Amino acid sequence: MRNHIRTTALAATALLAALSLTACGGDESGNDGKSDAAAPAASSTANPDTGKAAEDAKETGGGKTDAPAENVSTTSKGSTDGSGNGSGSGSGKSSSGATGGGSKSPVTCTGSNTKVTVTKVSRPINHLLLTATNTGSATCYAYHAPALRFDDAQAAFPVLRDSIPQAVVTLEPGQSAYAAIGLSGEPDGQELHKGTHLAVYFTGKANQGSTGAAAELTLPAGTSWGDNGFVTYWQSEMADALTY
């Protein structure tokens, strides 16, 4: 009986030991399972890196997007430069058109592109005033002094050299030039001629004779002129002409 109880106790002890080993094995197996589960966790950790790599790729892709933007910018600059050049060229043509096209190339003032008038002035005495107004569409130059011929006089009227202006008188369309005519000069007692008609000739740059058509004018009533009279050079201001 005692031996049976001892045998049973030993069997129970062996069974408990086996169960204990089984439990330990299960724990170790569970730990291994946890380790196996940890692998996906590592894989999950890799996923953020992959996501980061994807973000980096996107940023790289953004760089590629920037590259076309630079190309567009370059093209835009090229287009701007081209437009600028074109615009500059266009502006040049426009300016040229405005200067050369609207007013054309400058020409010499003549009786054909100006309106010339002659008037009597109260001061200085014995003076007439010539006014030449540009009626053309181009700028004209009033070179030197007008060449005058009273009625059927054999010689041109004397020119006052002291009246040479500092620069050639330039007339835009609508502008006027002025010249004073001293009907008689020193000495007193000179012979005077009654005048009714005056021909006004324009001179060229070289001042070699007249150029273009003459302006034919009727003199103010009672005009008399002497051989010692004079005409000034063309002036841009009336006051300047009448100082002589």
C-alpha positions as CSV (number, residue, x, y, z in Angstrom):
1,M,0.0,0.0,0.0
2,R,2.8,2.4,1.0
3,N,4.7,1.5,-2.2
4,H,1.6,2.2,-4.3
5,I,1.2,5.7,-2.8
6,R,4.9,6.4,-3.4
7,T,4.6,5.2,-7.0
8,T,1.6,7.4,-7.5
9,A,3.4,10.4,-6.0
10,L,6.4,9.9,-8.2
11,A,4.1,9.6,-11.2
12,A,2.4,12.8,-10.3
13,T,5.7,14.5,-9.8
14,A,6.8,13.3,-13.2
15,L,3.6,14.6,-14.8
16,L,4.0,18.0,-13.2
17,A,7.6,18.1,-14.5
18,A,6.4,17.2,-18.0
19,L,3.7,19.9,-17.8
20,S,6.2,22.3,-16.5
21,L,8.5,21.6,-19.4
22,T,5.6,21.8,-21.8
23,A,4.7,25.2,-20.3
24,C,8.2,26.4,-20.7
25,G,8.4,25.2,-24.2
26,G,5.1,27.0,-24.9
27,D,6.5,30.2,-23.4
28,E,9.6,29.8,-25.6
29,S,7.4,29.1,-28.5
30,G,5.4,32.1,-27.6
31,N,8.6,34.2,-27.4
32,D,9.6,32.8,-30.8
33,G,6.2,33.8,-32.0
34,K,6.7,37.2,-30.7
35,S,10.1,37.3,-32.4
36,D,8.3,36.2,-35.6
37,A,5.8,39.0,-35.0
38,A,8.7,41.4,-34.5
39,A,9.8,40.8,-38.1
40,P,6.8,42.4,-39.6
41,A,7.4,45.2,-37.1
42,A,10.9,45.6,-38.6
43,S,9.3,45.5,-42.0
44,S,6.8,48.1,-40.8
45,T,9.8,50.2,-39.7
46,A,11.2,49.8,-43.2
47,N,8.0,51.1,-44.7
48,P,8.4,54.6,-43.2
49,D,11.9,54.6,-44.8
50,T,10.3,53.5,-48.0
51,G,7.7,56.3,-47.6
52,K,10.5,58.8,-46.9
53,A,12.3,57.5,-50.0
54,A,9.1,58.0,-51.9
55,E,8.9,61.5,-50.5
56,D,12.5,62.1,-51.5
57,A,11.5,60.7,-54.9
58,K,8.7,63.2,-55.0
59,E,11.0,66.0,-54.1
60,T,13.3,64.7,-56.8
61,G,10.3,64.7,-59.0
62,G,9.7,68.3,-57.8
63,G,13.2,69.1,-58.9
64,K,12.3,67.7,-62.3
65,T,9.2,69.8,-62.3
66,D,11.4,72.8,-61.4
67,A,13.6,72.0,-64.4
68,P,10.8,72.5,-66.9
69,A,9.9,75.7,-65.0
70,E,13.4,76.9,-65.6
71,N,13.1,75.9,-69.2
72,V,9.9,77.9,-69.4
73,S,11.7,80.8,-67.7
74,T,14.5,80.5,-70.1
75,T,12.1,80.4,-73.0
76,S,10.3,83.3,-71.4
77,K,13.5,85.2,-71.1
78,G,14.4,84.3,-74.6
79,S,10.9,85.4,-75.6
80,T,11.3,88.5,-73.6
81,D,14.7,89.2,-75.1
82,G,13.3,88.6,-78.5
83,S,10.3,90.7,-77.7
84,G,12.7,93.3,-76.3
85,N,14.8,93.3,-79.4
86,G,11.7,93.2,-81.5
87,S,10.1,95.9,-79.4
88,G,13.3,97.9,-79.5
89,S,13.5,97.4,-83.2
90,G,9.8,98.2,-83.5
91,S,10.3,101.3,-81.4
92,G,13.2,102.3,-83.6
93,K,11.1,102.0,-86.6
94,S,8.3,103.8,-84.9
95,S,10.6,106.6,-83.9
96,S,12.1,106.6,-87.3
97,G,8.6,106.7,-88.7
98,A,7.7,109.5,-86.3
99,T,10.8,111.5,-87.1
100,G,11.5,110.5,-90.7
101,G,8.0,109.3,-91.7
102,G,5.9,112.0,-90.1
103,S,8.2,114.9,-90.8
104,K,10.2,113.1,-93.5
105,S,13.9,113.9,-94.2
106,P,14.8,117.6,-93.6
107,V,14.9,119.7,-96.8
108,T,15.9,123.2,-97.7
109,C,13.3,125.9,-97.3
110,T,12.1,127.4,-100.6
111,G,9.2,129.3,-101.9
112,S,7.4,126.0,-102.5
113,N,7.3,124.7,-99.0
114,T,7.0,128.0,-97.1
115,K,4.6,130.9,-97.0
116,V,6.4,134.2,-97.1
117,T,5.0,137.5,-96.1
118,V,6.3,141.1,-95.9
119,T,5.1,143.7,-93.5
120,K,6.0,147.2,-92.5
121,V,7.1,147.8,-88.9
122,S,7.1,151.0,-86.9
123,R,10.4,150.2,-85.2
124,P,13.0,150.4,-86.4
125,I,12.0,153.0,-88.9
126,N,12.4,152.4,-92.6
127,H,12.3,148.6,-92.0
128,L,10.2,145.8,-93.4
129,L,9.9,142.3,-91.8
130,L,10.0,139.1,-93.8
131,T,8.4,136.0,-92.3
132,A,8.8,132.6,-93.8
133,T,6.5,129.9,-92.3
134,N,7.1,126.2,-93.1
135,T,3.9,124.9,-94.7
136,G,5.4,121.5,-95.7
137,S,5.3,118.2,-93.9
138,A,9.1,118.0,-93.5
139,T,11.5,120.0,-91.4
140,C,13.3,122.7,-93.5
141,Y,16.5,124.6,-93.1
142,A,16.5,128.4,-93.7
143,Y,20.1,128.7,-94.9
144,H,22.0,132.0,-94.8
145,A,20.0,135.1,-95.9
146,P,17.2,135.6,-98.4
147,A,18.2,136.9,-101.7
148,L,16.0,139.9,-102.6
149,R,15.2,141.6,-105.8
150,F,13.1,144.7,-105.8
151,D,11.1,145.2,-109.0
152,D,13.4,145.2,-112.0
153,A,16.7,145.9,-110.1
154,Q,19.8,144.6,-111.8
155,A,21.5,143.4,-108.6
156,A,20.4,141.5,-105.5
157,F,19.9,143.5,-102.4
158,P,22.9,143.7,-100.0
159,V,23.2,141.2,-97.2
160,L,24.2,142.4,-93.6
161,R,27.0,140.0,-92.7
162,D,27.0,141.1,-89.1
163,S,23.6,139.4,-88.6
164,I,24.9,135.8,-89.1
165,P,23.1,133.6,-86.5
166,Q,25.0,131.1,-84.3
167,A,23.3,128.1,-86.0
168,V,21.2,127.4,-89.1
169,V,17.6,128.2,-88.5
170,T,15.6,125.0,-88.5
171,L,11.9,125.1,-89.1
172,E,9.5,122.3,-88.1
173,P,6.2,122.3,-89.9
174,G,4.3,125.4,-88.8
175,Q,7.4,127.3,-87.5
176,S,8.7,130.6,-88.9
177,A,11.9,132.3,-89.6
178,Y,12.4,136.1,-89.8
179,A,14.6,138.6,-91.7
180,A,14.6,142.3,-91.4
181,I,14.9,144.6,-94.5
182,G,16.6,148.0,-93.9
183,L,15.1,150.0,-96.8
184,S,17.8,152.6,-96.7
185,G,21.2,152.9,-95.0
186,E,24.0,155.4,-94.6
187,P,24.8,157.9,-95.9
188,D,21.7,160.1,-95.9
189,G,20.6,161.7,-99.1
190,Q,20.9,158.5,-101.2
191,E,18.6,158.1,-104.1
192,L,15.5,156.1,-103.2
193,H,13.4,153.9,-105.5
194,K,9.8,153.4,-105.2
195,G,9.0,149.7,-105.0
196,T,5.9,147.7,-105.7
197,H,7.2,144.1,-106.1
198,L,9.7,141.9,-104.2
199,A,11.0,138.5,-105.2
200,V,12.4,136.5,-102.3
201,Y,14.8,133.7,-103.2
202,F,16.2,131.0,-100.8
203,T,19.7,129.8,-100.8
204,G,21.1,126.3,-100.3
205,K,23.6,125.1,-97.8
206,A,26.6,125.9,-100.0
207,N,25.3,129.5,-100.5
208,Q,25.9,129.3,-104.2
209,G,23.1,131.2,-105.8
210,S,19.4,130.5,-105.1
211,T,17.5,127.2,-104.9
212,G,13.9,126.3,-105.5
213,A,11.1,128.6,-106.3
214,A,11.0,132.2,-105.3
215,A,8.3,133.9,-103.3
216,E,6.7,136.7,-105.2
217,L,5.4,139.4,-102.9
218,T,3.6,142.7,-103.2
219,L,5.3,145.5,-101.2
220,P,3.3,147.6,-98.7
221,A,2.1,150.8,-100.2
222,G,4.6,153.7,-100.1
223,T,7.7,151.5,-99.9
224,S,10.9,153.0,-101.1
225,W,14.3,151.5,-101.0
226,G,17.9,152.7,-101.5
227,D,21.0,151.0,-102.8
228,N,22.6,151.1,-99.4
229,G,19.8,149.2,-97.8
230,F,20.3,145.6,-96.4
231,V,18.6,142.4,-95.5
232,T,19.6,140.3,-92.5
233,Y,20.2,136.6,-92.3
234,W,17.3,134.4,-91.3
235,Q,16.7,134.5,-87.6
236,S,14.6,132.1,-85.4
237,E,13.2,135.1,-83.4
238,M,11.5,138.2,-84.7
239,A,13.1,140.4,-82.1
240,D,16.6,139.2,-83.2
241,A,15.9,140.2,-86.8
242,L,14.6,143.6,-85.8
243,T,17.7,144.5,-83.7
244,Y,19.5,145.5,-86.9
